[in-house]
C-alpha cells in the first residue's frame, strides 16, 4: 500500500468521526464522509478497507462496474463544465478506439486531479452540535474533546492536533513526550498552545475565555502578545476590543464555565445564567420582574437536558420559569 494511503488508513482507524460514519451514529459525520468519499474516489478502497477492519468483516475484492465509473465521471465533468456533457463508453472497441479512449482517459484524469485539488475543504473534518446537543470525540492522536451545544470543531484529517473552534469545548490533550508535538486550538481571538493538559475554551459573545484545569498552556493573542497560564486560572480576550483579563479562580471571583454536561457558576447573576442557556439551547428568555435579573447563583447545574436544567435553576434561584415553545419566561415567586 502506498505510504500516503497507509497513513490515511491508520488515521481513519483511530478517528471518532470516521467510526461514527461506519456505525451511522452521527448524521453530520455520515454526511461528511459520504461527500468526502465521493470527491476523493482515489482513496475509496482505503476508506472501505478501514470500514471493514472496524466492522470486523471479511474482505472481498470489489471491482468497479463500467457503468459506475461512467456515472461518476459524468458527475465530475458536470461540475467542471456547466454543459451537461456525457460520455458514451462503447462496449466493443477497435484498436484505434482503444488509443483514443486512452488519450481521453488521460485528459479526464488530468481534469480530475485539477478538480480534486480545488476541493481542499474536503480534507477537513467538521464536527457540529445543535442546540442542546453535546458529543464526545476522541481524535486520532488520543486527545478527547467534549463539544458543547451550538458549537463547531474543525481540523485536517492529517493533522488533528491543530483544531479550530467556534462555541465551547472541553479538551483533554494527549501529550506526546517522544516528539514533544504541540496541540493548537485556534479561535477568532487567539491560539491556545498546548503540550498535554485539561482546559475549557468558550468563544461566545465576541471573546474567548480559557479556563485551565491541569498542566500549563500559552495563549497567542491576535494582537501578537503571548500569555502563560497556570492551573486554576481564567483568561479572557476579545480581539474586537483588544481587552485582556487574567484571574485566579477563588470564592469571590465571578466566573462561569461548562464541563461534561455541567454548568458551573460562581457569583453569576441570573441574567448571565439565562444568557448561557440562550447560547447552548437556542431559547429566548424574558424577565417579568427586572429585580430577578440580579439574583446570584453559585454551584453546578446539570445541562444534559433543558427541562432538568430549568428545574435546577428554579430551585437554586427560588423562581418560576414558564417554558412555552422556545421561550423561557422568568417569574419571581
C-alpha positions in Angstrom: 0.0 0.0 0.0 1.3 3.5 -0.8 2.7 5.4 2.1 0.0 8.1 1.9 -2.8 5.6 1.8 -1.3 3.6 4.7 -1.1 6.8 6.7 -4.7 7.6 5.9 -5.7 4.1 6.9 -4.0 4.4 10.3 -5.7 7.8 10.9 -9.1 6.5 9.9 -8.9 3.6 12.3 -8.4 6.0 15.2 -10.8 8.8 14.1 -14.0 9.0 16.1 -15.7 10.9 13.3 -15.0 8.1 10.8 -16.2 5.5 13.3 -19.4 7.4 13.6 -19.8 7.1 9.8 -19.1 3.4 9.9 -21.7 2.8 12.6 -24.0 5.6 11.3 -24.1 7.2 14.8 -23.9 10.9 13.8 -25.7 12.5 10.9 -23.0 15.2 10.5 -20.3 12.5 10.2 -22.3 10.4 7.8 -22.9 13.4 5.5 -19.3 14.5 5.7 -17.7 11.1 4.9 -20.2 10.3 2.1 -19.3 13.5 0.5 -15.6 13.0 1.1 -15.6 9.6 -0.4 -17.5 10.9 -3.5 -14.9 13.6 -4.0 -11.8 11.6 -3.1 -12.6 8.4 -5.1 -8.9 7.5 -5.3 -9.0 6.7 -1.6 -12.3 4.9 -1.7 -10.6 1.4 -1.4 -8.6 2.6 1.6 -11.7 4.0 3.2 -13.7 0.8 2.8 -10.8 -1.3 4.0 -10.8 0.8 7.2 -14.5 0.3 7.5 -14.1 -3.5 7.1 -11.4 -3.6 9.7 -13.6 -1.6 12.2 -16.6 -3.8 11.5 -14.5 -7.0 11.6 -16.0 -8.4 8.4 -14.2 -10.5 5.7 -12.5 -8.7 2.8 -13.5 -9.3 -0.7 -12.2 -8.0 -4.0 -14.5 -5.4 -5.4 -14.2 -4.2 -9.0 -16.0 -1.1 -10.1 -18.5 -1.6 -12.8 -18.1 0.4 -16.0 -21.5 2.0 -15.5 -20.4 3.2 -12.0 -17.2 4.7 -13.4 -19.1 6.3 -16.2 -21.7 7.8 -13.9 -19.0 9.2 -11.5 -17.1 10.6 -14.4 -20.0 12.4 -15.8 -20.9 13.7 -12.4 -17.4 15.3 -12.0 -17.5 16.7 -15.6 -20.9 18.3 -15.0 -19.3 20.2 -12.0 -16.4 21.3 -14.1 -18.4 22.3 -17.2 -21.9 23.6 -16.7 -22.8 22.0 -20.0 -24.4 18.6 -19.4 -21.6 16.6 -21.2 -22.0 12.8 -21.2 -19.5 10.2 -22.2 -20.6 7.1 -24.1 -18.3 4.2 -23.5 -18.7 1.7 -26.4 -18.9 -2.0 -25.4 -16.9 -3.2 -28.4 -13.8 -1.2 -29.3 -11.3 -1.4 -32.2 -7.6 -1.0 -31.6 -7.7 2.6 -32.8 -10.6 3.4 -30.5 -8.7 2.0 -27.5 -5.9 4.5 -28.1 -8.4 7.3 -28.5 -10.1 6.3 -25.2 -6.7 6.1 -23.5 -5.9 9.6 -24.6 -9.4 10.8 -23.5 -8.9 9.0 -20.2 -5.5 10.7 -19.6 -7.2 14.1 -20.3 -10.0 13.3 -18.0 -7.6 12.1 -15.3 -5.8 15.5 -15.6 -9.1 17.3 -15.2 -10.0 15.2 -12.2 -6.7 16.0 -10.5 -7.3 19.7 -11.0 -10.8 19.4 -9.8 -9.9 17.4 -6.7 -7.1 19.8 -5.9 -9.7 22.6 -5.7 -11.6 20.6 -3.1 -9.2 21.4 -0.3 -12.0 21.8 2.2 -12.8 18.2 1.8 -9.6 17.3 3.7 -11.2 18.7 6.9 -13.3 17.0 9.5 -16.1 19.3 10.7 -18.0 18.4 13.9 -21.1 20.4 14.7 -23.6 20.2 17.5 -27.1 21.6 17.5 -28.7 23.5 20.3 -28.8 21.3 23.5 -26.7 18.6 21.9 -23.2 17.5 23.2 -20.9 15.0 21.7 -17.8 13.2 23.0 -14.9 13.0 20.5 -11.6 11.1 20.5 -9.2 12.4 18.0 -6.7 10.1 16.2 -3.8 11.4 18.5 -5.7 10.3 21.6 -7.0 13.7 22.6 -10.6 13.7 23.9 -13.0 16.6 23.3 -16.4 17.2 24.7 -18.2 19.6 22.3 -20.9 21.7 23.9 -24.2 22.6 22.2 -24.3 25.1 19.3 -20.6 24.6 18.7 -18.2 23.6 15.8 -14.8 21.9 15.8 -12.8 21.7 12.6 -9.4 20.0 11.8 -7.5 18.5 9.0 -7.7 14.7 8.7 -3.9 14.6 8.5 -3.3 17.0 11.4 -5.8 16.5 14.3 -3.5 18.4 16.7 -4.4 21.8 15.1 -8.1 22.5 15.6 -10.4 25.5 15.1 -13.2 26.1 17.5 -16.4 28.1 17.4 -18.6 27.8 20.5 -17.4 25.9 23.5 -15.5 22.7 24.2 -13.5 20.9 27.0 -10.2 19.4 25.9 -8.1 16.6 27.5 -5.0 16.8 25.3 -2.9 13.7 24.9 0.8 14.6 25.4 3.5 13.4 23.0 6.7 13.3 25.1 8.7 11.4 22.5 8.1 14.1 19.8 7.0 17.0 22.0 4.3 17.7 19.5 2.2 20.7 20.4 -1.6 20.9 20.2 -3.3 24.1 19.0 -6.8 25.4 19.5 -7.5 28.4 17.3 -10.4 30.9 17.8 -11.3 34.2 16.3 -9.4 35.9 19.2 -6.3 33.8 20.0 -4.5 30.5 19.7 -4.0 28.1 22.6 -0.6 26.4 22.6 -0.7 23.0 24.4 1.6 20.1 25.1 -0.7 18.0 27.3 -3.3 19.3 29.7 -7.0 19.8 30.5 -8.8 23.0 29.8 -12.1 24.7 28.7 -12.5 27.1 25.8 -15.5 29.3 25.2 -15.6 31.6 22.2 -19.1 33.1 22.6 -20.0 36.8 22.8 -17.2 38.1 20.6 -14.5 37.0 23.0 -12.6 33.8 24.0 -12.5 32.6 27.6 -10.0 29.9 28.6 -10.1 28.0 31.9 -7.1 25.8 32.7 -7.7 22.8 35.0 -4.4 20.9 34.7 -1.0 21.4 33.1 0.2 24.6 31.5 -0.7 26.5 28.3 0.3 29.6 26.5 -2.0 31.9 24.7 -1.1 33.8 21.5 -3.4 36.8 21.2 -4.4 38.3 17.9 -2.6 41.5 18.8 0.7 39.5 18.9 1.3 39.2 22.6 1.8 35.9 24.5 0.3 35.0 27.9 1.2 31.9 30.0 -1.5 30.3 32.2 -1.3 28.1 35.3 -3.9 25.6 36.6 -6.8 27.4 38.4 -6.7 30.5 36.2 -9.2 32.0 33.8 -8.1 34.2 30.9 -10.4 36.3 28.7 -9.5 38.2 25.5 -11.5 39.9 22.8 -9.8 40.7 19.5 -12.6 43.2 18.8 -12.0 45.4 21.9 -8.4 44.2 22.5 -9.2 43.7 26.2 -7.4 41.0 28.1 -8.0 39.8 31.7 -6.2 37.1 33.7 -7.6 36.0 37.0 -7.1 33.2 39.6 -10.3 31.2 40.4 -11.4 31.9 44.0 -14.6 32.1 46.0 -15.1 35.8 45.3 -14.4 35.7 41.6 -17.3 36.0 39.2 -17.0 33.2 36.6 -18.9 30.5 34.7 -17.8 27.6 32.6 -19.0 24.3 31.2 -17.6 20.8 31.5 -19.0 17.4 30.8 -22.7 18.2 30.9 -22.5 20.6 33.8 -22.7 24.4 34.0 -20.5 25.7 36.8 -21.4 29.2 38.1 -19.7 31.2 40.8 -21.3 34.5 41.9 -23.1 34.8 38.5 -26.3 36.8 38.1 -29.4 35.0 36.9 -29.3 37.3 33.8 -25.9 35.8 32.8 -27.1 32.3 33.6 -30.1 32.7 31.3 -27.8 34.1 28.6 -25.7 30.9 28.9 -28.9 28.9 28.2 -29.7 31.0 25.2 -26.3 30.2 23.6 -26.5 26.5 24.5 -30.1 25.7 23.7 -31.2 28.4 21.3 -34.0 29.6 23.5 -35.1 33.2 24.2 -35.5 34.4 27.7 -37.8 37.1 29.2 -37.9 38.5 32.8 -41.2 39.5 34.1 -39.6 41.2 37.0 -36.4 43.2 36.4 -35.3 42.6 40.0 -34.9 38.9 39.5 -32.1 39.5 36.9 -29.7 40.3 39.8 -30.3 37.1 41.7 -26.8 35.5 42.3 -26.2 31.8 41.6 -23.2 29.6 42.8 -22.9 25.9 42.1 -23.2 23.3 39.4 -26.3 22.8 37.3 -26.7 19.7 35.0 -27.2 20.7 31.4 -27.8 17.4 29.6 -31.5 18.2 29.4 -33.1 21.6 29.1 -36.1 20.7 31.4 -33.8 19.3 34.1 -31.6 22.4 33.8 -34.7 24.7 34.2 -35.8 22.8 37.3 -32.3 23.1 38.8 -32.3 26.9 38.2 -35.8 27.3 39.6 -34.7 25.5 42.8 -31.4 27.4 43.1 -32.8 30.8 42.4 -36.2 30.5 44.1 -38.0 31.5 40.9 -40.5 30.1 38.4 -39.7 29.6 34.8 -42.5 29.1 32.3 -41.3 27.1 29.3 -43.6 28.0 26.3 -42.4 26.8 22.9 -38.9 28.2 22.5 -39.3 31.0 25.1 -38.5 31.0 28.8 -40.4 33.4 31.0 -38.8 34.1 34.4 -41.2 34.9 37.2 -40.3 35.8 40.8 -42.1 33.5 43.3 
